[in-house]
Amino acid sequence: MRKLLIGAALAAFAMPAFADTLKEIADHGMIMTIEGVGDFDITYTPDGKFVAKNAEFEASLGMPITGTWRLDGDKFCSISNVQPEEQCTLYPKDKKSGDTFELTTDAGTVKIKIK
């Protein structure tokens, strides 16, 4: 159950479709906080891959969370090793490095901070 919750939340952490927010997250990465689980330090690569690191989760899983991302119109879509079905999420526009905001996902509300 914990993997499903984290997987659903992480599916939404990926990048927003709005160019300014997208560029900020692609350039700087983000920290996603899932209540009861902790912080995930997420980095993205231009070739459509990402890595989400959380020491406690990595210890139980035996590896970091990795996956791929793509844009679909105004949504960000991702697949990961803990969420094998594609999930697409709309992110807010006009966010910059240092901004923090909440995002509602299938797993509940998560906090996002652009690094």
N, C-alpha and C positions, 0 to 999 in steps of 0.2 A: 504494500500500500504506500509506503514511504517513497519508493522509487517512482510510482505512478504520480504521486503528488508533486515530487520534484521534477519529473519529466514534463508534466503539464505546465508547471510554472516556467521551467527553462525554455519550453517551446516559445513562450512569449517574450523571452528576454532578448531575443535577437534584434535585428535592426529595423528601425522604422522606415517607412517609404518616403517620408518628406525629406527633401534633399539636405536641408540644413541640419536636422537632427541626425539623419543618416551619416552625413559627413563627420559630424562630431563623434558619434559612436564608433564609426569605422576608424577614425584617426586616433582616438584616445581609449576606446574600450569602455567598459562599464562595470560597476559593482551592483549585483542584484542581491537584495536581502529577502529571504523567504522566512517568514515568522516560524519559529520553532526549529529551523534548520540551520540558518546562518547566512553568511555572505559568500557569494560566488564571484570570483574575479574573472571577467569574461573578456577575451581578446578575439578580434576578427582579422581575417586575412582577405586581401582583394580577390583571391581565387575562390571565394565562397565557402570558406571553412571557419570554424570557431573552436575555442577551447574554453571551458568553464572550470575553474579550479576552486576547490573547497577541501581543506585538509581532512576533515572528519569524513566527508562523503567519499573522498578518494581512498581513505583507509578501508572503508567498508566495501567499496566497489572494486578496489585494487587498481584503479586507473582514473584519470580525469575524465570529465564529460567532454566528448568531442562530437562534432557533427558538421552539417552543411547548412547554408542559408541561401535564400534567393528572394527577390522581390516579385510581388504579384500585384501590380497596380499600386494601390495605396496601403498594401499590407506586406509585412515581413513574414516569410515562411521558413520553417526550419525542421530538421530531422536530427536526432542525436542517438547516441548509443544507449540512452535510457528512455527515449521517446521515439520509437521507430516509425510511428505514423506521423505524417506531416501535419504541423499545426501552423496556422496563420494568425497574426495579430496585428492590429492597427495601433501605432504609437502616436503620441502627440507631436505636433510640429513646433518649430521655433525653440528647441532645446539646445543648450550650449554646454561646453565643458564646465563641470562644476555644478550643474543643475541637478536637483533631486526631484523626483516625482513618483507618484503611485501609478501602478498599472494593474488593471483588473484582468485576470487570466482565468482559464478553466479551473485552476487550482485555488483561486482566491486572489487577494490583492498582494502584490509584491512591491517593494521599494526599489527604484532604479536611481543610481547616481552615475552620471557620465564622468569618467575620469578626466 
